[in-house]
């Protein structure tokens, strides 16, 4: 499924902030239609996989906090749920 405007914005922002080696943003809103926090037009539930040097030496919690901080504005508005898989590159 192609990303809509918000999903594309999220992907572009994470790419700019973290310069990741791997970045995958998936809109899973269709899986949550009718549930609390879902938006009739979608783009409310996302899954992110990001691999970046920015997470080197960081705990899983710290990496999640970094992503949440980068997307703070989006999380305050339309994004209801964000599943994050963040890690540093394997050496």
N, C-alpha and C positions, 0 to 999 in steps of 0.2 A: 504494500500500500504506500503510495506516495505521500510525502509530508505536505501538510497545508502550510499556510503562512506562519503560524505560530511555531510549528515544528521546525520549519526552515530557519526561523529566527533563533530558536534554541540551539540548533545545530551550528549555525554561524557564530553565535556568541561563545559557545563552548570551544569552538575551533580557534577563535580569536584569543580567548583568555588562556587556554591551556596548551595550545599548539600540539595537539595529541598525535600520536602515531596511529592510533585506532580511534574512530569515533563512529558510533552507530546510535541513531536516535529513531525510536519506533513509536508511532502513535498507536496506543492500545485502547483508545477511547471506545471503540466499537465493542470491546469486551465488557464494558461497564455501562452500556446504555441502560438508562432507567434507574441506575443506582445513585446513591447520594453523591453529590459533587459532579455528576456527569453534566455535560453541557449539550443541549440539543444539536448544536452544530459540530460536536466532537472537539478534538484538541484540548482535552482536559486531563488525560491520563497518558503518561509517557514512560518509556523504558530507555535508559541510557547506558551504553557500554563505552567507556573511555579509558584509554591507556595513554599516560603522559608522564614525562620526566618530573612534572610538577608534584607528583604523588610519591616520588622516591623518598623513602625514610618516614613516610607518614603512616599512621595507623588507618585502618579502614574507616573509623569514625571521623578522623581528621579529613580524609579524602572526601567523604560524603559531605562534611561541613563546607569544604571548599566549593564543591559543585552547587550546593544549596545557596551559598553566599553569592556565587556568580549569577544564579538565576533567581535571586530574591524578589525582584520586581515581578517576574512571571509567576512565581509561587504565590504572590499576594493577590494576583488577579485571577486569571482563568485556569491555571494549572492546579488541579485538585490533588493529583498523585504523581510522584516521580520515583520510579524504581531505578536505583543507581548501582552499577558495577564499575567501580573506579579502581585502577591499579597502575603501578609503574611498569615499564617494560621489563620483561625477563632478560637477565643478562647471561 
